[in-house]
Amino acid sequence: MLRTVWRYGLAVAAVAVALLITRSLEKYTDITPLFYAAIVISAWFGGIGPGLLAVVLAELSIDYYFVEPLYALGLGPKPYSFLIVFGVLAVLTSWMSSKRRRAEEGLRQARDELETRVQERTKELRQANETLREREAELTHVTRVMTIGELTASIAHEVNQPLAAIVTNGNACLRWLGGATPNLSEARQAVQRIIKDSYRASEVIARVRSLVKKAPPRNDLVDLNEVIDEVLALAQSETRRNRVQIKRELKDDLPRVRGDRVQLQQVILNLIINGLEAIARSKDGARELSVSSGVQEDNVIVAVRDSGEGLDSANLERVFDAFYTTKPEGMGMGLAISRTIIESHGGRLWATPNSPKGAVFQFTLSTRTENAS
């Protein structure tokens, strides 16, 4: 109710102001412009109803105050053609002003709705991307744990060796101390060997924990030669079990790269395990696995070469597809995740045939740390 009173009151006030100004400036200006302005204002802010009211009031005001005979309404010898033309133009002005106002309001409402929908859609996409990243991180972690699971026997052997040495040296220490004349020098050496073997077991467990632990990605400076040595240490027993000779060809003073150490360990471990399994399935020929590092322009390049069964040229890219595997018991996720990890670090992972047989898996990472992810 108050809004309706305000709208129609605006029309009355606008025409009244136009009348007062026009009468005071009658000698210096035309009659109609300010009344047209009053009609436009009334229709724009009030709508078609107030606009038509302003037309009627303007028509009466002009008829009464400005058209001879003055101060009289109704039929008579007045120039009605002028009033009719003014009335028609005033009605059109009111209608067009109201129409344009509604059109602009409609456009503004449509724009606001569009902005709201875009914001909602952007929020949904952001949430979907966050969920996807969480799922990828979980899948990467699960794959890493499964890879470690394949090395369970090897890891157990690596831990059992220092534990057995600790027991042996502990018994020897007791013998040296239990004699009629305790041999403190030999006992001290036995204790030192116990400490050394304890550290060896601790290092194996620490390496396994770093791979299995679920943690957010990091962006540290990483020495890939150290990463390779850590992974080779984990795979020692698996290497001996498959009677594979490891050729370690690592470049001295290799530039460091920026990335997540655990994720890069996962990639190299996956490539080495795949190479060992390929050699295990091979029945003849050399049983060699070569791991090398080097520099190629502004990149560090790491290559894992095996003498296993090799890959068909048609499958050199397919092996990186999710759920594609050449192993009966495989899931087909290891290489797909490895490529995702390398590409997220700004690098590239690919496969080529080895000569005379086998496969070569190589990846590059940039040494320009400011461009690395």
N, C-alpha and C positions, 0 to 999 in steps of 0.2 A: 504493500500500500504506500509506504513512504517513498519507495523508488518510483512508483507511478506519479505521485505528486511532484517529486523532484524533476522528473522528465518533462511533464507538461508545464511546470513552473519555469523551467529553463526556457521553453519556447516563449512564454509570456515575457520573461525578463529580457531575452535577446531582442525581441521585437520592440519592446519599450526603450531599450538602450539605443537601438537603431533609429527609432523615431526621435528621441531627444537629440542625438548627434546630428541627424539630418536636418531637423528644424533649426538648430543653432548654426549650421553651416549651409543653409539653403541657398545663400547667395553665391557660394563658392564651389558647390559640388552638385552632381546629378542626384536625383531623388532615389533611384532604385538600388545602387550597389550595396549600401549597408543593410537594406532589407534582404537582399539575396544572401548576404553573409549571415544574417540572423537565421534565415531558413536553413542554410547549410549546417550551421552549428546545431540547430535544433534537431535536424534529421540525423546528423552524425552521432551526437551523444544521446539523443532520446529515442530515435527510431522513426518509422514512417508516420505514426500517429502524431507525435509532437511536431514533426515536420509539416504535416498538413495543417495543424493548428497555427503554426507560424505563418503559413501561406495565407490563411483566412485573416489573421490579425494584421499582416502586412498589407493585404488588399484593402481592408477597411481603413487602416491608418492612412494609406496613400489617398484613398477616395475622400476621406474626411478632411485631411489637413493640407493636401497638396493639389487636388484637382478642383478646378472651378465648377460650380460655386463652392467655396470653402465652407467647412463646418456643417456639411449637409450630407446625408446618406440617402440612397434610394434612386429611383428613376428620375431622370431630368435631362436637361441639355448638357450632359457631361460626355467627355470623349471616352465612351465605353470600349472603343477599340484598344486604347492604351491599357485600360484595366484588364481587358480579356487577354491581351498579349502578355502582360505582366503575370497574370494569374496562371496562364498555361506554362510559361517559362519557370515560374516559381514552383509549380507542381512537379515539373520535370526535374528541376534542381533538387527538390526535396527527395524525390524518388531515387535519383541517381546517387545522391549523397548517402541515403540510407542503404541502398544496394551495395555501394562500395564499402561502406562500413561493415555490413554483414559479410561481404566477401573477404575483407581483411581479417575479420574475426575468425572466419572459417579457416583461412590460411594459417593464422596464428595457432589456432587449436590443432590443425593438422600437423603443423611443425612441432608443437609441443608433444603431441602424441608420438610423432616419429622419433623425436629425441628420447622420449621415455622408453620406447621400444628398443631403440639402438642401445641405450644404457643397460636395459634389461638383458638384451642379447649379448652385449659385451661382457656383462657380469657372468652370464651363463657360460660363454666361451672361456672366460678366465678360470672359472671353477672347473670346467671340463679339462682345460689344459693342466691345471694343478693336479686334478685327479689322475690324468694320464701320466704326468711325471711321477706321481707317487706309485702308480702301478708299474711303470718302467723300472723305478728304483727297487721295488719289491721283487720284480722278476729277475733283475740283475743280481740281487742278493741271493735269491733262491738258486739261480744257476751257479753262482760262485760256491755256495754251500754244496751243491751236487758235485761240482768239480772236485772240491776237497774230499767229498765222500768217496770218489773214485780212487783217491790216494790214501784211503784209511790204512791199508796194510803198510804202505810205504812210510806213512807218518808214524805209525806204531813202531815200525822197525827203527826209525830214526830216534825215537824217544827211548826205546828199549836198550839201544846200544850204550848211551851214557849211563842209564840206570844200572845196567849190568856191570859197567866199569866202576860205578860208585860202590856197588856191593862188593866187588872184588877188592878194590882199594881199601874199603872199610875193614874187611876181614884181615887184609895184610897189615893194616895199621894196628889192629888188635894184637896180631902176632908179634909185631915189633915191640909193642909196649908190654906184652905179657911175658917176655923172656926174663931170665934171671937178671940180665943186665939190659934194661930197655934201650933200644936203638932209636934215639930221638931223631936223628937225622933222617933215617928211612921212614919213620912215622910221619915226620913233617912233610916229606915228599909225597907220601900216600895221601895225606890230607890235602895238599895242593892239587893233586890229581883229582880228588873228590870234588873240590871246588870248581876246577876247570870243567869236569863232566857235568856238574850241576848247571853251570852256565850254558853248556851245549844243549841240554834238555830244555832249559828255560827259553833259549832262542828258538828252538823248534816250535814250542808251544806258543810263543809270542807271534811267530810268523803265521801260524794257523789262526790264532785269534784275530790278527789284523785283517785276514782275508774273510773270516766268518762274521766278524762284528758288523752290525748294521749301523752305519754312520752317514751323515750328510756328505755330499761330495766336497772335496777340498780343492784348492788351487795353489799348490805349492811348487817350488822348484824341485825337480826330481832328476836324480842320476839314474838313467836307464840301465847302465852297467850294473849298478847295485841291485836294481830290481831283478835283472836277469839272474844274477848270482843267488839271490834269495829264492827265486823260483826253482832254479836248478838244485839247490840244497833240499828243497821239499821233494823233488822228484828223483832223488838219488836212488832210493831203493827200487822204485818202479823201473828206473833205467837198468839197474843190475838184474832185476827179475826178468826183463825182456832181452837181456844180453845185448844192449844197445851201447855203442860207443858214442860218447858225447864229444863233439868238437866245439870248443869255445873260442870264438874269434871276435873278441871285443876290442874296439879302438880305444887307445889310451887318450886321456884328456877329452873324453866325449862331452860336448856341450850339454848342459842341463836343459830340460824342457819344463814347461809349466803345466801342471795337471794334478789329477788325483792319483796318488801313489797306489792305493789299493785297487782302483779300477784298472790301472795299467798292469799291475801284478796279475789281475784276473785275465786280461787279454793274453799276456805272455804265457801264463800257466795253461790256458786253454789251447794255445797253438802248440805248446810242447807236448801236452797230453795227447792231442790229436795226432801229432807226428809219431809218438811212441806207439799208439794204438795202430796206426797205419803200418809201421814196421813190424809189429807183432803179428799182423795178418799176412805179412809177406813171408813166403816159404823159402825163398832163395835170394842170393845176392848179398851185398854188403848190408850191414845193420848199423847205419850211421845216422846221427842226428846232429846237424850243425846249427848253432845259434851265433849270429854275428850282429855287430852294430857298426855303424859308420856315419859319415856325414855326406850329404848330397845337397849341394848349394846351401840354402838356408834351413835345411831340414836334417834331423837325425833319422836314420833309416835302420830298422831292425828286421832281420830276416831269419826265419826258421825253415831249414831245409831237411827233408827226410828222404829216406831211400825205400819208402813203402810202396804200396800198390799204385799210387799216383791218381790223377783225376782226368776224366775225359775233358777235352777242350770245350765241349758243350756245357759242362757243369762247373766251369771255373767261376761263373757268376752265381749260378744257382745255389752253390754251397752256402752263400750268405743269406739266402732266403729263409725266413722263419719257418720252422717245422720241416725243412728239407734236410735229410740226413742220409749218409751212405753207410751208417752203422746200424745193425739190426736192433741194438738196444738203445740207440740214440734218440734224443728228443728233437734235435735240429734247431736248438736255440743258442748254442754256444757261440758259433761264428756270427750269427745275426746280431747278438748282443755285443760281441767284440767289435764289429764294424760300427755299431751305434756309438760305442764308447769312444773309439778312435775319431769318428767324425765329430762327436761333441767336443773333442779336444782340438778341432781344426785340422785333423790329419786325414790320411787315406789308408785303407787296408784292402789288399787285393791278393790274388793267388795266380801262380804261373806253374807250368810243368817244370820238374827238375830233370837234369840230365845225369846219367842215362835213364833213371826212373825216379818216381816219387813226385813230390810237390814242394813248392816254395810258397810260404805265406810271408808277406812283407807288409810293414806299415811305416808311415812317415809321420813325424810330428815336427812342428815348426820350432826353431830355436829362437825366433823373435818373440820373446816372452810377452811383449806388450800387445801382440796380436793373438796370443793363445787365449782360449776360453778359461 
